[in-house]
Amino acid sequence: MSRLAIIGGGSWGTALAIVLAPRFPEIRLWVYEDDLAARMATTRENDIYLPDFHLPANIEVTSDIGSALGGASIVLGVVPSHVARAIYGRMLPHLSPDALFVSATKGLERPSLLRMSEVVRDVLRKRFEPRVAALSGPTFAREIAAGEPAALVISSNDSDLNRDIQRAFSGPTFRVYTNADPVGVELAASLKNVIAIGAGVCNGLGLGNNIMAALITRGLAEITRLAVALGGRPQTLAGLAGLGDLVLTCTGTLSRNRQVGIALGRGRPLAEITSSTRMVAEGIQTTYAAVDLARGCGIEMPITEQVHAILESRRSAREAIRELMERSLKPE
């Protein structure tokens, strides 16, 4: 595993480049914005998405996607879900069929409702059948870049691929477990962002710890219902990619989706919230995808439905909380 290409120079892509730098002789980090890529190459810092962290010398920053992918044995995709298909399409002519592919994007494609590993396969099989795994777990980019310990999972149906990525990525502060349930892992990674928006709404309303604990617990229950209906395993939802990431995203101050929820709870319009930052909160688009998936499967997801209503301005935050509390009584 001599060369790693990381496609996506946001906070998470940059943090992954930093933490994985000791594991590879060379890393090429592709950044969409030409001006940012040029600055990063000179200053060795991502001043927009991850300021105050130095890029190790073996990380080459480029905005040329062909140059980034040349000779890569592992391709790690860290692009927003809504542009993933287009970016992988741009990558296609430059890819080696022998490369291993890892998706670290936590989202679902609309309107197809495909998981990110499915999007990768859908695009790349025009030339070859790719080997794709998903990387997920409870992680904030700034903590990873700072070298704080973290545990994640690498997931695919290919046990050899899982082991190869586990060995390539694991280090002193970056522990990677293998998981054979990509459906559960990718759905958990995506859907927890929806619940995190709801958690932020509660915080923005000034509510306390009781409702937060209930929201996380019942949120996990509805994520699990949908994931299992789509072929995931219940135990996956109790692991790092499920409960672990859900707790972190709902409670951590660095959570973008929680911050969106806080602003909504305080009465700010969604358009104003999204226009005020260059960061992507995947939970917004995932909410719409989750509602479509749940309705298609006949799965009840009351928290997700209320987050959806808030995002569409069909219901105020307080009305949404009241509707959840006044639902018909039933066993847990």
C-alpha positions as CSV (number, residue, x, y, z in Angstrom):
1,M,0.0,0.0,0.0
2,S,2.4,2.6,-1.2
3,R,0.2,5.5,-2.2
4,L,-3.1,6.8,-0.8
5,A,-5.3,9.2,-2.7
6,I,-7.8,11.2,-0.6
7,I,-10.5,12.8,-2.6
8,G,-12.1,15.7,-0.7
9,G,-10.3,18.4,1.2
10,G,-12.9,19.4,3.7
11,S,-12.3,19.1,7.4
12,W,-12.8,15.3,7.5
13,G,-10.6,14.6,4.4
14,T,-7.9,16.9,5.8
15,A,-8.0,15.2,9.2
16,L,-7.8,11.8,7.6
17,A,-4.8,12.8,5.6
18,I,-3.0,14.0,8.8
19,V,-3.8,10.9,10.9
20,L,-2.9,8.5,8.1
21,A,0.3,10.3,7.0
22,P,2.5,8.1,9.2
23,R,1.0,5.0,7.5
24,F,1.9,5.8,3.9
25,P,5.0,7.0,2.2
26,E,2.9,9.4,0.1
27,I,-0.6,10.8,0.3
28,R,-2.2,12.9,-2.4
29,L,-5.0,15.1,-1.1
30,W,-7.4,16.4,-3.8
31,V,-9.1,19.7,-3.0
32,Y,-11.9,21.0,-5.1
33,E,-11.1,24.7,-4.8
34,D,-8.0,25.8,-6.8
35,D,-7.2,28.7,-4.6
36,L,-7.5,26.7,-1.4
37,A,-5.3,23.9,-2.8
38,A,-2.6,26.4,-3.8
39,R,-2.7,28.0,-0.3
40,M,-2.6,24.6,1.4
41,A,0.4,23.5,-0.7
42,T,2.3,26.7,0.4
43,T,1.2,27.2,4.0
44,R,0.6,23.5,4.8
45,E,-2.7,24.4,6.5
46,N,-6.4,24.1,5.5
47,D,-7.3,27.6,6.6
48,I,-11.0,27.2,5.7
49,Y,-12.1,23.8,6.8
50,L,-9.5,22.8,9.4
51,P,-7.3,25.7,10.5
52,D,-4.4,25.4,13.0
53,F,-3.3,21.9,11.9
54,H,-0.1,21.4,10.0
55,L,0.0,19.0,7.0
56,P,2.9,16.5,7.2
57,A,5.5,16.7,4.5
58,N,4.4,13.5,2.7
59,I,1.0,15.0,1.9
60,E,0.8,16.5,-1.6
61,V,-2.1,18.8,-2.1
62,T,-3.6,19.2,-5.6
63,S,-6.7,20.4,-7.4
64,D,-5.9,18.1,-10.4
65,I,-7.9,15.0,-9.9
66,G,-5.9,13.0,-12.3
67,S,-2.7,13.8,-10.6
68,A,-4.2,12.9,-7.2
69,L,-5.2,9.5,-8.4
70,G,-2.1,8.5,-10.3
71,G,-0.6,5.3,-9.0
72,A,-3.0,5.2,-6.0
73,S,-3.4,1.8,-4.4
74,I,-6.1,3.0,-2.1
75,V,-8.7,5.7,-3.0
76,L,-10.4,7.3,0.0
77,G,-13.5,9.3,-0.9
78,V,-14.5,12.1,1.5
79,V,-16.8,14.2,-0.7
80,P,-20.4,15.4,0.2
81,S,-23.1,13.0,-0.8
82,H,-24.8,15.3,-3.1
83,V,-21.7,15.6,-5.4
84,A,-20.4,12.1,-4.9
85,R,-21.7,10.7,-8.2
86,A,-20.3,13.6,-10.2
87,I,-16.9,13.5,-8.5
88,Y,-16.6,9.7,-9.0
89,G,-17.5,10.2,-12.7
90,R,-14.6,12.7,-13.0
91,M,-12.4,10.1,-11.3
92,L,-13.4,7.2,-13.5
93,P,-10.8,7.7,-16.4
94,H,-7.9,7.9,-13.9
95,L,-8.7,4.9,-11.8
96,S,-6.9,1.6,-11.6
97,P,-9.1,-1.5,-11.4
98,D,-6.6,-2.9,-8.9
99,A,-7.2,0.0,-6.4
100,L,-9.1,-0.4,-3.2
101,F,-11.9,2.0,-2.6
102,V,-13.0,3.4,0.8
103,S,-16.0,5.7,1.2
104,A,-15.9,8.0,4.3
105,T,-19.0,10.0,3.3
106,K,-21.9,9.8,5.7
107,G,-25.0,10.4,3.6
108,L,-27.5,9.0,1.1
109,E,-27.9,10.0,-2.5
110,R,-31.1,11.7,-3.6
111,P,-33.3,10.8,-5.3
112,S,-31.9,7.3,-5.8
113,L,-31.7,6.7,-2.0
114,L,-28.5,4.7,-2.6
115,R,-25.8,4.4,0.1
116,M,-22.4,5.8,-0.8
117,S,-20.8,2.5,-1.5
118,E,-23.6,1.7,-3.9
119,V,-23.1,5.0,-5.7
120,V,-19.4,4.2,-6.1
121,R,-20.2,0.8,-7.6
122,D,-22.8,2.3,-9.8
123,V,-20.4,4.8,-11.3
124,L,-17.2,2.7,-11.5
125,R,-18.7,-0.5,-12.9
126,K,-18.9,1.3,-16.2
127,R,-15.2,0.4,-16.4
128,F,-14.7,-2.3,-13.8
129,E,-16.2,-4.0,-10.7
130,P,-14.6,-2.1,-7.8
131,R,-13.8,-3.4,-4.3
132,V,-15.5,-0.9,-2.0
133,A,-15.7,-0.5,1.8
134,A,-17.2,2.1,4.1
135,L,-15.3,3.8,6.9
136,S,-17.4,5.1,9.8
137,G,-17.5,5.7,13.5
138,P,-17.7,8.3,16.2
139,T,-15.2,10.9,15.1
140,F,-14.8,14.7,15.0
141,A,-12.2,15.9,12.5
142,R,-10.5,18.3,14.8
143,E,-9.9,15.6,17.5
144,I,-8.6,13.2,14.9
145,A,-6.2,15.8,13.5
146,A,-5.1,16.6,17.1
147,G,-4.1,12.9,17.5
148,E,-6.7,12.1,20.1
149,P,-7.5,8.3,20.3
150,A,-10.6,7.1,18.3
151,A,-12.1,3.9,17.2
152,L,-13.9,3.3,13.8
153,V,-15.1,0.4,11.6
154,I,-14.3,-0.6,8.1
155,S,-17.2,-2.4,6.5
156,S,-17.8,-4.4,3.4
157,N,-18.9,-7.9,2.4
158,D,-15.3,-8.7,1.4
159,S,-13.4,-9.9,4.5
160,D,-10.0,-9.6,2.7
161,L,-10.7,-6.0,1.8
162,N,-11.7,-5.2,5.3
163,R,-8.5,-6.7,6.7
164,D,-6.3,-5.0,4.2
165,I,-7.8,-1.5,5.0
166,Q,-7.8,-2.3,8.7
167,R,-4.0,-3.0,8.6
168,A,-3.3,-0.1,6.3
169,F,-5.2,2.5,8.4
170,S,-4.8,1.4,12.0
171,G,-2.3,3.3,14.1
172,P,-1.5,4.4,17.7
173,T,-4.5,6.8,17.8
174,F,-6.7,5.4,15.1
175,R,-8.1,1.9,15.9
176,V,-10.1,0.3,13.1
177,Y,-12.4,-2.7,13.6
178,T,-13.8,-4.8,10.7
179,N,-17.5,-5.2,10.1
180,A,-19.3,-7.3,7.6
181,D,-22.6,-5.3,7.5
182,P,-22.1,-2.3,5.2
183,V,-25.9,-1.8,5.0
184,G,-26.1,-1.3,8.8
185,V,-22.9,0.7,8.9
186,E,-23.8,3.1,6.1
187,L,-27.4,3.6,7.2
188,A,-26.4,4.3,10.8
189,A,-23.7,6.7,9.6
190,S,-26.3,8.6,7.6
191,L,-29.4,8.5,9.8
192,K,-27.7,9.5,13.0
193,N,-27.3,13.0,11.5
194,V,-31.1,13.3,11.3
195,I,-31.4,12.5,15.0
196,A,-28.6,14.9,15.8
197,I,-30.6,17.8,14.2
198,G,-33.4,16.8,16.5
199,A,-31.0,16.8,19.5
200,G,-29.9,20.3,18.5
201,V,-33.5,21.5,18.3
202,C,-34.0,20.4,21.9
203,N,-30.9,22.2,22.9
204,G,-31.9,25.3,21.0
205,L,-35.2,25.3,22.9
206,G,-33.3,25.2,26.2
207,L,-34.5,21.7,27.1
208,G,-32.4,19.5,29.5
209,N,-30.8,16.1,29.7
210,N,-34.0,14.1,30.2
211,I,-35.3,14.7,26.7
212,M,-31.8,14.3,25.2
213,A,-31.5,10.8,26.7
214,A,-35.0,9.9,25.4
215,L,-34.3,11.3,22.0
216,I,-31.0,9.4,21.6
217,T,-32.7,6.1,22.8
218,R,-35.8,6.4,20.7
219,G,-33.8,7.7,17.8
220,L,-31.6,4.6,17.9
221,A,-34.8,2.5,17.9
222,E,-36.2,4.0,14.7
223,I,-32.8,3.9,12.9
224,T,-32.5,0.3,13.8
225,R,-36.0,-0.5,12.5
226,L,-35.2,1.0,9.1
227,A,-31.7,-0.5,8.9
228,V,-33.0,-4.0,9.7
229,A,-35.8,-3.6,7.2
230,L,-33.3,-2.9,4.5
231,G,-31.0,-5.8,5.4
232,G,-28.8,-4.5,8.2
233,R,-28.0,-6.3,11.4
234,P,-29.3,-5.1,14.8
235,Q,-25.9,-5.6,16.5
236,T,-24.3,-3.2,14.1
237,L,-26.6,-0.4,15.4
238,A,-25.4,-1.1,18.9
239,G,-21.8,-0.6,17.9
240,L,-19.4,2.2,16.9
241,A,-21.1,3.1,13.7
242,G,-24.5,3.1,15.4
243,L,-24.9,4.0,19.0
244,G,-21.3,5.3,19.3
245,D,-21.7,7.8,16.4
246,L,-25.2,8.7,17.4
247,V,-24.2,9.7,20.9
248,L,-21.2,11.7,19.7
249,T,-23.2,13.6,17.0
250,C,-26.2,14.3,19.3
251,T,-24.1,15.6,22.2
252,G,-20.8,16.9,20.8
253,T,-20.3,20.6,20.4
254,L,-18.4,20.1,17.1
255,S,-21.4,18.4,15.5
256,R,-22.5,20.4,12.4
257,N,-25.9,18.7,12.4
258,R,-26.5,19.4,16.0
259,Q,-25.5,23.1,15.4
260,V,-28.1,23.2,12.6
261,G,-30.7,21.9,15.0
262,I,-29.8,24.4,17.7
263,A,-30.2,27.3,15.2
264,L,-33.6,25.8,14.1
265,G,-34.7,25.5,17.7
266,R,-33.8,29.2,18.2
267,G,-36.1,30.1,15.3
268,R,-33.6,30.8,12.5
269,P,-34.8,29.9,9.0
270,L,-33.0,27.0,7.4
271,A,-31.9,29.0,4.3
272,E,-30.2,31.5,6.6
273,I,-28.5,28.7,8.5
274,T,-27.1,26.9,5.4
275,S,-26.0,30.1,3.7
276,S,-24.0,31.2,6.7
277,T,-21.4,28.4,6.4
278,R,-19.3,26.5,3.8
279,M,-19.6,23.3,5.9
280,V,-22.0,20.6,4.8
281,A,-24.5,19.3,7.3
282,E,-25.4,15.9,5.7
283,G,-28.4,15.4,8.0
284,I,-30.5,18.0,6.1
285,Q,-30.6,16.1,2.8
286,T,-30.5,12.7,4.6
287,T,-33.7,13.6,6.4
288,Y,-35.6,13.8,3.1
289,A,-34.0,10.5,2.0
290,A,-34.8,8.8,5.3
291,V,-38.5,9.8,5.1
292,D,-38.7,8.4,1.6
293,L,-37.0,5.1,2.6
294,A,-39.2,4.7,5.7
295,R,-42.4,5.3,3.8
296,G,-41.3,2.9,1.1
297,C,-40.6,0.2,3.7
298,G,-43.7,1.0,5.8
299,I,-41.4,1.8,8.8
300,E,-42.5,4.3,11.5
301,M,-39.9,7.0,12.2
302,P,-41.6,9.6,14.3
303,I,-38.5,11.7,15.2
304,T,-37.3,11.7,11.6
305,E,-40.8,12.8,10.5
306,Q,-40.8,15.7,12.9
307,V,-37.3,16.8,11.9
308,H,-38.6,16.7,8.3
309,A,-41.6,18.9,9.2
310,I,-39.3,21.4,11.0
311,L,-36.9,21.6,8.0
312,E,-39.9,22.2,5.7
313,S,-41.3,24.9,8.0
314,R,-44.5,23.0,8.3
315,R,-44.1,22.8,12.1
316,S,-42.3,24.8,14.8
317,A,-39.8,23.2,17.0
318,R,-42.1,23.3,20.0
319,E,-45.0,21.9,18.0
320,A,-42.8,19.0,16.9
321,I,-41.8,18.2,20.4
322,R,-45.4,18.3,21.6
323,E,-46.6,16.0,18.8
324,L,-43.9,13.5,19.7
325,M,-44.9,13.6,23.4
326,E,-48.7,13.3,22.6
327,R,-48.4,10.3,20.2
328,S,-50.6,7.3,21.1
329,L,-49.3,5.3,24.1
330,K,-47.6,2.0,23.4
331,P,-45.1,-0.5,24.8
332,E,-41.4,0.3,24.4
